[in-house]
Every structure is written in structure tokens, then in C-alpha cells.
Amino acid sequence: MIPLAAESDSGFIPSLEKAINDAFDPIATAVTSVIFWELPLGDYSFPLIVLWLVVAAAVFTVYFRGVQFRSLGTAWALVRGRYSRSSDPGEVTHFQALSSAVSGTVGLGNIAGVAVAVTVGGPGATFWMILAGLLGMCTKFVECTLGVRYREVHEDGTVTGGPFRYMPVAFERFGPGVGKVAMGIFAVALILFGALGGNAFQSNQTYAQAVNVTGGEDSFLASSGASFGFGLVLALLVGVVILGGVTSIARVTSKLVPVMALIYVGACLLVIGINATEVPGAIGRIVEGAFAPEGITGGAIGVLIIGFQRAAFSNEAGVGSAPIVHSAVKTR
């Protein structure tokens, strides 16, 4: 067994992993330099895409007079199906659409991403992440509403919608070609985000945690080629679900997400309860660190940037993925 293991260290799988990494590294670097181009702001630099998302969320919140807070009751009734019937056109219920959207949001960005933000930016980054999340709720409201408004219901009952449908309407004033170019850019960006920004990070983090809980460096998953096999299993499991289309995805996520949410929230409450005496001090450090951080590189502006960056990846508000699944809801 030992010779076989030693041989596998320089076998086909490790070589394949290296080839894949070597192929994607320059692509990821080039794409990152374009998407996260930084806008100089005095002594600091702010990623333009993050600034755009935050400013848009703030404008939406003001324009719609804080609809994400005023209409929480309506949102709750909507998820429960109060405003829709089973005979309405569409493929999934409002709850299933919400579950599908949440399943792609809660994970790496909300758990590991928050930890990274606090490590780099200090406790104050938490404040700006919360603020960006609250504002981002209105962005989700806008894009999901547009997804439903401009969706297309086909004769067989299937639905297509999302940015692919409402972007041409938004850009038609500039000419028909502009909308097509914008859709093409969005399609490529969404593919890259799904393959590199979403699935790759999520599966990598899942693998890392699996290795950690099964013995760390001594784990059988830490052997050469195990990461490739682990990723292949994840791909097969996900593939079985997504091949069934949006209805299959919604059916599975509507069962998994409630359980995931209970475990997630329950674990958070347990940690807070165990450390209840530290909560007041933690809140104080968060507020203080958000506006007058000490010992943090970049000062308050630096903490703000870190918080907004992580929030943008965490809640996906404005990314365009949520309106795709929400456009398939049963409604008129």
C-alpha cells in the first residue's frame, strides 16, 4: 500500500490538478484585475464594482422609502403563498424560490467570509457588513421584481427570466445592439462567477473542513488526489439535482435550506449564549472599530472598504443570480 501511495503522489491525478491550476490561475488573475479595478479615493482605493453596488443599494433604499423594512409583513405573507395560487403561471412557489436563492448565498461568504473580514479589518468591519446587507435587501427587491415583471412564460409552462430579459429593455434606448452586448458580457461574467467565484470557493472550503474534521494532515482526505475525488463527488451530486431544471433545484433546496438555517442560527445562538457576558463588549468594539479603529491599517475608511467587499460577496445583492430563480415563481 505504501508504494502505491507514494506512486500516486506523482501520478495522473496530481498532474491533472496542477494542469488545471496552471490553466486557471492566469485567467482568474486577469478577470480579478478587471472586475475589482480600484478607484483611487485620496489615500485609499475602493473597488469600483463594490462601490457601485453599495451606492445603488442606498439609492434604491431612499427611492423606495425603505421598502425592505416597511413591507416585511407583506414579504412574510408572500413567502407563505398568500398572494398566489397553484394554477398561476410559473414553476416554483415563492418559498421554493427563496430557498433556492438562499442556498447559493449562505455558506462561504457568510461564515468564512465574515471571519476573514474581522481578521483583516477588525471588529468594525462587522458594522459595515451589516449595513451593506440591510441596504442590499432593497437591491434584491428591485432585481427580483424586474425578473418577474419581464419574464417569459413558454407554452409548455416553463419560465425564463432574470437579467437576460430585463437588460435589453433597460438598454433599448441606446440601440438594440447595446442590449445584446450587455447580455453577452453578463452571461460570460455569470459563468465565471458560477465556476470560479461560487462553486470553486464553496467546494474548496467544504473539502478543507472535511479534512479538518477527519484528522487534519493525517486524514485520508489529505492524501494526494483526494481533493480531486472529493470535488468530483460534489459535482456529481449537484449535477443530479440541476439536470432536473429549476423545479428539481427548488424541490431539493426547499427541504435542505430550512434544516441548514436551523443548524446555522442555532449554532450562532449557542455561541452567543455561551459567551453572553462578552456580548456588550463585543458590540462596543464593533461600533468603536467602525468609526475610530485603533491599530487597523487603513483607518475607518479601510475598515469600511473591507466590510463592504465581504458583504458584496456574502449577500450577492446585485449579482443577478437571485432574479433568475425568482422569475420562475407561480404568480400573475
ABEGO torsion letter per residue (X at the ends): XAAAAAAAAABAAAAAAAAAAAAAAAAAAAAAAAAABBBBBEABBBBAAAAAAAAAAAAAAAAAGGAAAAAAAAAAAAAAGAABBAABBEABBAAAAAAAAAAAABEAAAAAAAAAAAAAAEAAAAAAAAAAAAAAAAAAAAAAAAAAAABBBBAAGBBBBEAAAAAAAAAAAAEAAAAAAAAAAAAAAAAAAAAAAAAAAAAAAAAAAAAAAAGEAABAAABBGAAAAAAAAAAAAAAAAAAAEAAAAAAAAAAAAAAAAAAAAAAAAAAAAAAAAAAAAAAAAAAAAAABBBGBBGEAAAAAAAAAAAAAAAAGBGAGAAAAAAAABBBX
